[in-house]
Amino acid sequence: MRNNKFSITVLGSGTSQGVPVIACDCDVCTSDNPKDKRLRSSLLVSLDEENYVIDSGPDFRQQMLREKVKSLRGILYTHEHKDHIAGMDDVRAFNYREKRDMELFCSEDVEMALRREFSYVFLPNTHPGIPKVNLNRIDNEPFYLLKEKIIPIQVMHHKMPVFGFRIRDFVYITDAKTISKSEREKVRGAKVLFINSLHLQEHVSHFNLEEALAFIEDVKPEKAYLTHISHLFGKFEDIEKRLPENVFVAYDGLKIDLTIN
């Protein structure tokens, strides 16, 4: 019988540069509010006593240490940009602790990027201490983490396909600019939605606030959280003032219990 425990933790809610941005002295980057400090976007999914991460960006090590993660079963990848894959090497700490390979779930494009960026991991004769991984190819069809059904949601990041994921009544989408009608249907009925909202201005490959709110209004989750946020969006407290009552700004360290009672 399935254990119903299910929670998520926001490991990072920032865009590719994070917040603060290097060498920037804007009001957001110099803010004293911890909710204005954003590592690169990533999510910890704690599902029936097992931990999974969505994306292992350049802050992966720091995120694992901050949240005191002692066990990790696998990583789901949204797409191959460096701010979503760069930290993969650090899975070796879990290899050593748990004496098993790390399960990686990714598209063919992400697999090609991982093999290119971490070529030493995939050599036929490797040396001790490198990451041990098992690649699981996914496409736009449901797959399973142990016995848990995962529904991919394909969105477009300008011209790049990106996967969001639906787990039970929770949906996580990052780096979206356009989402087709058929993929939107996969989101409907969600209780909690995470969706990217870069800032206020139009952008070639990301939703801005207007587009994110229009998407939320279309698919009608019970609650929605904005993520993948740029320093150009403004301070946490100022963004929140712009939002409808069921829409919130995600922040690093945010924890949400999604357990079925």
SULMO-V298288 format. One line per field, one symbol per residue. ss: DSSP state (2 for helix, 1 for strand, 0 for the rest). phi: phi as a letter, one per 20 degrees, with the letter a starting at -180 (. if undefined). A space follows every 10 residues. Layout:
# SULMO-V298288
ss=???
phi=???
This chain:
# SULMO-V298288
ss=0000011111 1101000010 0000000000 0002220101 0111111001 1111000002 2222220000 0001110000 0222200222 2222222200 0111110222 2222222022 2200000000 0011111000 0011100111 1111111001 1111111001 1100000100 2222222000 0111110000 0000000022 2222222220 0011111010 2220022222 0000001110 0000111000 0
phi=.ffefbbccf fbceefemcf egmedffffd fefgfeecff faceddclmd dccemdffeg gfffffelfd bbeacddeae fffdcfeggf ffffgffdlb feeddbffff gffffffcgf fdffdedfoe gdccedfcce cgbcdldefd dfcecddmdd fceecdcldd ccccmedccf gfffffegnf eccdbfbfae efcfccgefg ffffffffel ffccceblde fffofgfffg fedffddcef bfnfccedfe e
